[in-house]
Amino acid sequence: MSGFKSFAIAGAGPTMGGRIAKALLGYGVSVVALSRPSSAASTAAGLPDSVKVAAVDYADIPAVTSVLRENKIDVVISALAYGALPAQTPLADAAKAAGVKLFVPSEYGMPTEGGKEGHMVPKSQFADYLKSLGVPTTRIYNGLFMEFLPWLTGVDHGKLHILGKGENPISTTSLDDVSGFIAYVLTQLPPSKLENATFRIEGQRTTLNDVGALYGSKVPTAHVTELPEGFTKQTFLHGQIEKGRLSSGWNNYTDSDEPEKAASGNAAWEGHKWKSVKEALNL
């Protein structure tokens, strides 16, 4: 066991944060969910009773600091969505003031280190901010959540839409594998292996064409020049896939994929069997 026994999670919703909380409980540690007062009741309803929910305004640094101190928090984990990332800055200030030993920022997607494009900048800048505070970090890249593939391709619209050739490799990892990996490494690895470390994980390396083949005749594949109306985020991600950036091995400094690095972090979860896309989507 590492020395980390107590964890605070910001953004403990059902997609990622709640899964991380449940996975951590399996290792006998204490978990506190930080929740804005307006959503504390709904957050608590989705979590086991053993998770303490602390209703606090993320921007109120003294209040968050008090919660972290009172609960002797070792690690703060952020599972905030992209639009809520600015709230990580006061959380970092509170973590520093409370003597938190490790901060896990909200990454869980394509690699952002060295990224110069708009969507990468907030995450890279926040990692730099934590460094300036002297708060150690653990960053985790997993490519695309497998469960998001139907949303990405618009399967509910009757076709599996592919914008572009669909030939570039994508790192895909199931939600349970990402949350389980986080819980495992934070509780089982020594702090020296976690401080300012980056883990690149990958459940299955695949392509959109291969995903289409899994659906077969049930959902026909359509290569299109544009996605259905309203698919703004999906269009952005299809563009990133065409550039190769949805690989966990993507190197922003060289603007190239390094496939051998994509699953380099998997070995940290010794003996684990990673889910395939077929398993995750029940195909």
C-alpha positions as a Markdown table, in Angstrom:
| # | Residue | x | y | z |
|---|---|---|---|---|
| 1 | Met | 0.0 | 0.0 | 0.0 |
| 2 | Ser | 1.1 | 3.6 | -0.6 |
| 3 | Gly | 0.7 | 6.2 | 2.1 |
| 4 | Phe | -2.5 | 7.5 | 0.6 |
| 5 | Lys | -5.5 | 6.8 | 2.6 |
| 6 | Ser | -8.0 | 9.6 | 2.0 |
| 7 | Phe | -9.3 | 11.1 | -1.2 |
| 8 | Ala | -11.4 | 14.0 | -2.3 |
| 9 | Ile | -13.2 | 13.9 | -5.6 |
| 10 | Ala | -14.5 | 17.0 | -7.4 |
| 11 | Gly | -17.1 | 16.1 | -10.0 |
| 12 | Ala | -18.3 | 12.8 | -8.6 |
| 13 | Gly | -21.0 | 12.3 | -11.2 |
| 14 | Pro | -22.0 | 9.0 | -12.7 |
| 15 | Thr | -19.7 | 9.1 | -15.8 |
| 16 | Met | -16.3 | 9.2 | -14.2 |
| 17 | Gly | -16.0 | 10.7 | -10.7 |
| 18 | Gly | -18.6 | 8.4 | -9.2 |
| 19 | Arg | -17.0 | 5.4 | -10.7 |
| 20 | Ile | -13.6 | 6.4 | -9.2 |
| 21 | Ala | -15.2 | 6.9 | -5.8 |
| 22 | Lys | -16.7 | 3.4 | -5.9 |
| 23 | Ala | -13.5 | 1.8 | -7.1 |
| 24 | Leu | -11.5 | 3.5 | -4.3 |
| 25 | Leu | -13.9 | 2.2 | -1.7 |
| 26 | Gly | -12.8 | -1.3 | -2.7 |
| 27 | Tyr | -9.4 | -0.6 | -1.3 |
| 28 | Gly | -10.7 | 0.4 | 2.1 |
| 29 | Val | -9.8 | 4.1 | 1.9 |
| 30 | Ser | -12.0 | 7.1 | 2.8 |
| 31 | Val | -13.6 | 9.1 | 0.1 |
| 32 | Val | -15.1 | 12.6 | 0.2 |
| 33 | Ala | -17.1 | 14.0 | -2.7 |
| 34 | Leu | -16.8 | 17.7 | -3.1 |
| 35 | Ser | -20.1 | 19.0 | -4.5 |
| 36 | Arg | -21.5 | 22.5 | -5.2 |
| 37 | Pro | -24.4 | 23.1 | -2.7 |
| 38 | Ser | -26.9 | 23.1 | -5.6 |
| 39 | Ser | -26.1 | 19.6 | -6.7 |
| 40 | Ala | -25.1 | 18.0 | -3.3 |
| 41 | Ala | -28.3 | 16.0 | -3.0 |
| 42 | Ser | -28.1 | 14.5 | -6.5 |
| 43 | Thr | -24.5 | 13.7 | -6.0 |
| 44 | Ala | -25.2 | 11.9 | -2.7 |
| 45 | Ala | -28.0 | 10.0 | -4.3 |
| 46 | Gly | -25.7 | 8.4 | -6.9 |
| 47 | Leu | -23.0 | 7.4 | -4.4 |
| 48 | Pro | -22.6 | 4.7 | -1.7 |
| 49 | Asp | -23.5 | 5.8 | 1.8 |
| 50 | Ser | -19.9 | 5.4 | 2.9 |
| 51 | Val | -18.9 | 8.4 | 0.6 |
| 52 | Lys | -19.1 | 11.6 | 2.5 |
| 53 | Val | -20.5 | 14.5 | 0.4 |
| 54 | Ala | -19.2 | 17.9 | 1.3 |
| 55 | Ala | -21.3 | 20.8 | -0.1 |
| 56 | Val | -19.0 | 23.6 | -0.8 |
| 57 | Asp | -18.5 | 26.3 | -3.4 |
| 58 | Tyr | -15.3 | 25.4 | -5.4 |
| 59 | Ala | -14.4 | 29.1 | -5.6 |
| 60 | Asp | -14.4 | 29.5 | -1.8 |
| 61 | Ile | -10.8 | 28.6 | -1.2 |
| 62 | Pro | -11.0 | 28.9 | 2.7 |
| 63 | Ala | -14.1 | 26.7 | 2.8 |
| 64 | Val | -12.6 | 24.0 | 0.5 |
| 65 | Thr | -9.3 | 24.2 | 2.5 |
| 66 | Ser | -11.3 | 23.6 | 5.7 |
| 67 | Val | -13.0 | 20.5 | 4.2 |
| 68 | Leu | -9.7 | 19.1 | 3.0 |
| 69 | Arg | -8.0 | 19.6 | 6.4 |
| 70 | Glu | -10.9 | 18.3 | 8.4 |
| 71 | Asn | -10.9 | 15.1 | 6.4 |
| 72 | Lys | -7.1 | 14.8 | 6.3 |
| 73 | Ile | -7.2 | 14.5 | 2.5 |
| 74 | Asp | -4.1 | 13.0 | 0.9 |
| 75 | Val | -5.2 | 13.2 | -2.7 |
| 76 | Val | -7.5 | 15.5 | -4.7 |
| 77 | Ile | -9.0 | 13.9 | -7.8 |
| 78 | Ser | -10.7 | 16.2 | -10.4 |
| 79 | Ala | -13.3 | 14.6 | -12.6 |
| 80 | Leu | -14.7 | 17.9 | -13.7 |
| 81 | Ala | -16.1 | 18.3 | -17.3 |
| 82 | Tyr | -14.2 | 20.5 | -19.8 |
| 83 | Gly | -16.6 | 23.4 | -19.3 |
| 84 | Ala | -15.9 | 23.4 | -15.5 |
| 85 | Leu | -12.1 | 23.2 | -15.7 |
| 86 | Pro | -11.6 | 26.8 | -14.5 |
| 87 | Ala | -12.9 | 25.6 | -11.1 |
| 88 | Gln | -9.7 | 23.5 | -10.8 |
| 89 | Thr | -7.6 | 26.6 | -10.0 |
| 90 | Pro | -9.2 | 27.5 | -6.7 |
| 91 | Leu | -9.2 | 23.7 | -5.9 |
| 92 | Ala | -5.5 | 23.7 | -6.4 |
| 93 | Asp | -5.0 | 26.7 | -4.1 |
| 94 | Ala | -7.1 | 24.9 | -1.4 |
| 95 | Ala | -5.1 | 21.7 | -1.9 |
| 96 | Lys | -1.8 | 23.6 | -1.5 |
| 97 | Ala | -3.1 | 25.4 | 1.7 |
| 98 | Ala | -4.4 | 22.1 | 3.1 |
| 99 | Gly | -1.1 | 20.3 | 2.5 |
| 100 | Val | -2.6 | 17.8 | 0.0 |
| 101 | Lys | 0.1 | 15.4 | -1.2 |
| 102 | Leu | -1.1 | 14.8 | -4.8 |
| 103 | Phe | -3.5 | 16.3 | -7.3 |
| 104 | Val | -5.0 | 14.3 | -10.2 |
| 105 | Pro | -6.2 | 16.8 | -12.7 |
| 106 | Ser | -9.1 | 16.1 | -15.1 |
| 107 | Glu | -7.4 | 14.7 | -18.2 |
| 108 | Tyr | -8.9 | 11.2 | -19.2 |
| 109 | Gly | -8.6 | 11.7 | -22.9 |
| 110 | Met | -6.1 | 12.7 | -25.5 |
| 111 | Pro | -2.6 | 13.7 | -24.4 |
| 112 | Thr | -2.3 | 17.4 | -23.7 |
| 113 | Glu | 1.3 | 17.8 | -22.6 |
| 114 | Gly | 3.0 | 20.2 | -25.0 |
| 115 | Gly | -0.3 | 20.9 | -26.7 |
| 116 | Lys | -0.7 | 24.3 | -28.4 |
| 117 | Glu | -4.3 | 24.1 | -29.7 |
| 118 | Gly | -7.1 | 25.7 | -27.9 |
| 119 | His | -8.7 | 22.6 | -26.3 |
| 120 | Met | -5.4 | 21.5 | -24.9 |
| 121 | Val | -4.2 | 24.8 | -23.4 |
| 122 | Pro | -6.4 | 24.9 | -20.3 |
| 123 | Lys | -5.2 | 21.5 | -19.2 |
| 124 | Ser | -1.6 | 22.2 | -19.9 |
| 125 | Gln | -1.7 | 25.6 | -18.2 |
| 126 | Phe | -3.4 | 24.0 | -15.1 |
| 127 | Ala | -0.6 | 21.4 | -14.9 |
| 128 | Asp | 1.9 | 24.2 | -15.0 |
| 129 | Tyr | 0.0 | 26.0 | -12.3 |
| 130 | Leu | 0.1 | 23.0 | -10.0 |
| 131 | Lys | 3.8 | 22.8 | -10.7 |
| 132 | Ser | 4.3 | 26.4 | -9.7 |
| 133 | Leu | 2.5 | 25.7 | -6.4 |
| 134 | Gly | 4.7 | 22.7 | -5.7 |
| 135 | Val | 1.7 | 20.3 | -5.7 |
| 136 | Pro | 2.7 | 17.0 | -7.3 |
| 137 | Thr | 0.5 | 15.6 | -10.0 |
| 138 | Thr | -0.5 | 12.4 | -11.7 |
| 139 | Arg | -1.8 | 12.7 | -15.2 |
| 140 | Ile | -3.7 | 10.0 | -17.0 |
| 141 | Tyr | -4.4 | 9.7 | -20.8 |
| 142 | Asn | -6.8 | 7.0 | -22.0 |
| 143 | Gly | -7.8 | 8.1 | -25.5 |
| 144 | Leu | -11.6 | 7.8 | -26.0 |
| 145 | Phe | -14.0 | 6.1 | -23.6 |
| 146 | Met | -15.4 | 3.0 | -25.3 |
| 147 | Glu | -18.9 | 3.8 | -24.1 |
| 148 | Phe | -18.7 | 7.1 | -26.0 |
| 149 | Leu | -18.3 | 5.5 | -29.4 |
| 150 | Pro | -22.0 | 5.2 | -30.2 |
| 151 | Trp | -22.4 | 8.9 | -29.3 |
| 152 | Leu | -19.3 | 9.8 | -31.4 |
| 153 | Thr | -20.6 | 8.1 | -34.5 |
| 154 | Gly | -24.3 | 8.8 | -34.1 |
| 155 | Val | -25.4 | 5.2 | -34.0 |
| 156 | Asp | -28.8 | 6.2 | -32.6 |
| 157 | His | -29.5 | 8.0 | -35.9 |
| 158 | Gly | -29.5 | 4.6 | -37.7 |
| 159 | Lys | -26.0 | 4.7 | -39.2 |
| 160 | Leu | -22.5 | 4.6 | -37.9 |
| 161 | His | -21.1 | 7.9 | -39.2 |
| 162 | Ile | -17.4 | 8.3 | -40.0 |
| 163 | Leu | -16.1 | 11.7 | -41.0 |
| 164 | Gly | -13.0 | 10.9 | -43.1 |
| 165 | Lys | -11.4 | 7.6 | -43.9 |
| 166 | Gly | -11.8 | 6.0 | -40.5 |
| 167 | Glu | -8.4 | 4.3 | -40.8 |
| 168 | Asn | -6.4 | 6.1 | -38.1 |
| 169 | Pro | -5.8 | 4.2 | -34.8 |
| 170 | Ile | -7.7 | 5.3 | -31.7 |
| 171 | Ser | -6.9 | 4.4 | -28.1 |
| 172 | Thr | -10.1 | 3.3 | -26.5 |
| 173 | Thr | -10.6 | 2.4 | -22.8 |
| 174 | Ser | -13.7 | 1.5 | -20.9 |
| 175 | Leu | -15.0 | 3.8 | -18.1 |
| 176 | Asp | -14.6 | 1.0 | -15.6 |
| 177 | Asp | -11.1 | 0.3 | -16.6 |
| 178 | Val | -10.1 | 4.0 | -16.4 |
| 179 | Ser | -11.7 | 4.4 | -12.9 |
| 180 | Gly | -10.3 | 1.1 | -11.7 |
| 181 | Phe | -6.8 | 1.9 | -12.9 |
| 182 | Ile | -6.9 | 5.3 | -11.1 |
| 183 | Ala | -8.1 | 3.6 | -7.9 |
| 184 | Tyr | -5.5 | 0.9 | -8.2 |
| 185 | Val | -2.4 | 3.0 | -8.8 |
| 186 | Leu | -3.3 | 5.6 | -6.2 |
| 187 | Thr | -3.7 | 3.1 | -3.5 |
| 188 | Gln | -1.2 | 0.4 | -4.5 |
| 189 | Leu | 1.8 | 2.3 | -5.9 |
| 190 | Pro | 4.2 | 4.2 | -3.7 |
| 191 | Pro | 4.1 | 8.0 | -3.8 |
| 192 | Ser | 7.5 | 8.1 | -5.6 |
| 193 | Lys | 5.9 | 6.3 | -8.6 |
| 194 | Leu | 3.0 | 8.8 | -8.7 |
| 195 | Glu | 4.4 | 12.2 | -8.1 |
| 196 | Asn | 4.6 | 14.2 | -11.3 |
| 197 | Ala | 4.0 | 10.9 | -13.3 |
| 198 | Thr | 2.1 | 10.5 | -16.5 |
| 199 | Phe | 0.3 | 7.2 | -17.3 |
| 200 | Arg | -0.8 | 6.4 | -20.9 |
| 201 | Ile | -3.3 | 3.6 | -20.9 |
| 202 | Glu | -5.2 | 1.8 | -23.6 |
| 203 | Gly | -7.9 | -0.9 | -23.4 |
| 204 | Gln | -8.0 | -1.6 | -27.1 |
| 205 | Arg | -6.3 | 0.1 | -30.1 |
| 206 | Thr | -8.8 | 0.2 | -32.9 |
| 207 | Thr | -10.2 | 2.3 | -35.8 |
| 208 | Leu | -13.7 | 3.7 | -36.6 |
| 209 | Asn | -13.8 | 1.3 | -39.5 |
| 210 | Asp | -13.2 | -1.6 | -37.1 |
| 211 | Val | -15.9 | -0.4 | -34.8 |
| 212 | Gly | -18.3 | -0.3 | -37.8 |
| 213 | Ala | -17.4 | -3.9 | -38.6 |
| 214 | Leu | -18.4 | -4.9 | -35.0 |
| 215 | Tyr | -21.9 | -3.6 | -35.6 |
| 216 | Gly | -22.1 | -5.3 | -39.0 |
| 217 | Ser | -25.4 | -5.3 | -40.7 |
| 218 | Lys | -27.2 | -4.2 | -37.5 |
| 219 | Val | -26.0 | -0.6 | -38.1 |
| 220 | Pro | -24.7 | 0.3 | -41.5 |
| 221 | Thr | -21.5 | 2.3 | -41.8 |
| 222 | Ala | -21.6 | 5.6 | -43.7 |
| 223 | His | -18.5 | 7.6 | -44.6 |
| 224 | Val | -19.8 | 11.2 | -44.7 |
| 225 | Thr | -18.5 | 14.7 | -45.5 |
| 226 | Glu | -20.3 | 16.2 | -42.6 |
| 227 | Leu | -22.1 | 14.8 | -39.4 |
| 228 | Pro | -25.7 | 15.4 | -38.5 |
| 229 | Glu | -26.8 | 18.8 | -37.4 |
| 230 | Gly | -25.8 | 19.5 | -33.8 |
| 231 | Phe | -22.8 | 17.1 | -33.8 |
| 232 | Thr | -20.4 | 19.9 | -32.9 |
| 233 | Lys | -18.2 | 18.0 | -30.3 |
| 234 | Gln | -18.3 | 14.9 | -32.4 |
| 235 | Thr | -17.1 | 16.8 | -35.5 |
| 236 | Phe | -14.2 | 18.1 | -33.5 |
| 237 | Leu | -13.3 | 14.6 | -32.3 |
| 238 | His | -13.5 | 13.1 | -35.7 |
| 239 | Gly | -11.1 | 15.8 | -36.9 |
| 240 | Gln | -8.7 | 14.9 | -34.1 |
| 241 | Ile | -8.9 | 11.2 | -35.0 |
| 242 | Glu | -8.1 | 12.1 | -38.6 |
| 243 | Lys | -4.9 | 13.8 | -37.3 |
| 244 | Gly | -4.0 | 10.8 | -35.1 |
| 245 | Arg | -4.4 | 12.6 | -31.8 |
| 246 | Leu | -6.8 | 10.2 | -30.2 |
| 247 | Ser | -4.0 | 7.8 | -29.6 |
| 248 | Ser | -2.7 | 7.7 | -26.0 |
| 249 | Gly | 0.8 | 7.6 | -27.6 |
| 250 | Trp | 0.4 | 11.0 | -29.3 |
| 251 | Asn | 3.4 | 13.3 | -28.8 |
| 252 | Asn | 2.4 | 17.0 | -29.1 |
| 253 | Tyr | 6.0 | 18.1 | -29.2 |
| 254 | Thr | 6.8 | 16.1 | -32.4 |
| 255 | Asp | 3.2 | 16.2 | -33.7 |
| 256 | Ser | 3.3 | 12.4 | -34.2 |
| 257 | Asp | 2.0 | 9.2 | -32.8 |
| 258 | Glu | 4.2 | 6.9 | -30.8 |
| 259 | Pro | 2.2 | 3.6 | -30.7 |
| 260 | Glu | 4.6 | 1.9 | -28.4 |
| 261 | Lys | 3.8 | 4.4 | -25.7 |
| 262 | Ala | 0.0 | 4.2 | -26.0 |
| 263 | Ala | -0.4 | 1.4 | -23.5 |
| 264 | Ser | 2.8 | 2.0 | -21.6 |
| 265 | Gly | 1.0 | 2.6 | -18.4 |
| 266 | Asn | -1.1 | -0.6 | -18.5 |
| 267 | Ala | 1.6 | -2.6 | -16.8 |
| 268 | Ala | 1.1 | -0.6 | -13.6 |
| 269 | Trp | -2.1 | -2.5 | -13.1 |
| 270 | Glu | -0.5 | -5.9 | -12.9 |
| 271 | Gly | -2.6 | -8.9 | -13.9 |
| 272 | His | -5.6 | -6.8 | -15.0 |
| 273 | Lys | -7.6 | -7.9 | -18.1 |
| 274 | Trp | -8.7 | -4.9 | -20.0 |
| 275 | Lys | -12.1 | -4.8 | -21.7 |
| 276 | Ser | -12.4 | -4.8 | -25.5 |
| 277 | Val | -14.8 | -2.5 | -27.4 |
| 278 | Lys | -17.0 | -5.5 | -28.1 |
| 279 | Glu | -17.3 | -6.3 | -24.4 |
| 280 | Ala | -17.8 | -2.7 | -23.4 |
| 281 | Leu | -20.6 | -2.1 | -26.0 |
| 282 | Asn | -22.1 | -5.6 | -25.6 |
| 283 | Leu | -21.8 | -6.3 | -29.3 |
